[in-house]
């Protein structure tokens, strides 16, 4: 089955973020295809390379990066939600006159059109979080 995943929950404070990761990993292990993982609202915090998980918690951003690398996933971070929360790639940082970027490797900045496209192309769009 072709799936698109939307993650709205913060990776450290919202159970939906962890559930999205575990669901995606299980789906891939069962042979399903994930066309895109779209991080929106507070879910964009998964895309910053500056996250540091406490020792007793899972490093969800790191786990997403590893899963993306292993399966060639398109890990898309919503541009407007990311800007509001200070998650920038080098192009957006330069465009807004910021000193540096913090988008994690394996993630990319994308617009809502990318979510719509994934929703159209997928057999199911699975949303995690509010």
Residue pairs with C-beta under 8 A, 6 or more apart in sequence:
1 27
1 32
1 33
1 123
1 124
2 32
2 33
2 35
2 121
2 122
2 123
2 124
3 24
3 27
3 32
3 33
3 34
3 35
3 122
3 123
3 124
3 125
3 126
4 34
4 35
4 36
4 37
4 38
4 115
4 118
4 119
4 121
4 122
4 124
4 125
4 126
5 20
5 23
5 24
5 34
5 36
5 37
5 38
5 125
5 126
5 128
6 37
6 38
6 40
6 43
6 115
6 125
6 126
6 127
6 128
7 16
7 17
7 20
7 37
7 38
7 39
7 40
7 43
7 46
7 128
7 129
8 14
8 16
8 40
8 41
8 42
8 43
8 127
8 128
8 129
8 130
9 15
9 16
9 17
9 20
9 41
9 42
9 43
9 128
9 129
9 130
10 17
10 42
10 43
10 45
11 17
11 18
11 43
11 45
11 46
11 51
11 60
11 61
11 64
12 45
12 51
12 53
12 57
12 60
13 42
14 42
14 129
16 128
16 129
16 130
17 43
17 46
17 60
17 128
17 129
18 58
18 60
19 128
20 37
20 126
20 128
20 129
21 60
21 63
21 64
21 67
23 126
23 128
24 34
24 37
24 67
24 73
25 67
27 34
28 34
28 67
28 71
34 71
34 73
35 74
35 118
35 121
35 122
36 73
36 74
36 76
36 114
36 115
36 117
36 118
36 122
37 64
37 68
37 73
37 74
37 75
37 76
38 76
38 78
38 110
38 114
38 115
38 118
39 46
39 47
39 75
39 76
39 77
39 78
39 81
39 107
40 78
40 81
40 115
41 78
41 81
41 129
41 130
42 81
42 85
42 129
43 81
43 128
43 129
44 77
44 78
44 81
44 82
44 85
44 87
45 51
45 61
45 85
45 87
46 60
46 61
46 64
46 77
46 104
46 107
47 61
47 75
47 77
47 82
47 87
47 103
47 104
47 107
48 61
48 86
48 87
48 102
48 103
48 104
49 61
49 102
49 103
49 104
49 105
50 102
51 59
51 61
51 62
51 104
53 59
53 60
53 61
53 62
61 104
64 75
64 106
64 107
65 75
65 104
65 105
65 106
65 107
67 73
68 74
68 75
68 106
68 107
69 106
74 108
75 106
75 107
75 108
76 107
76 108
76 109
76 110
76 114
76 115
77 87
77 103
77 107
77 108
77 109
77 110
78 110
78 111
78 112
78 115
79 92
79 109
79 110
79 111
80 111
80 112
82 88
82 92
82 103
82 109
83 92
83 96
86 102
87 102
87 103
88 96
88 98
88 101
88 102
88 103
88 109
89 101
89 103
89 108
89 109
90 101
90 103
91 109
92 98
92 101
92 109
93 99
93 100
93 101
103 109
118 125
119 125
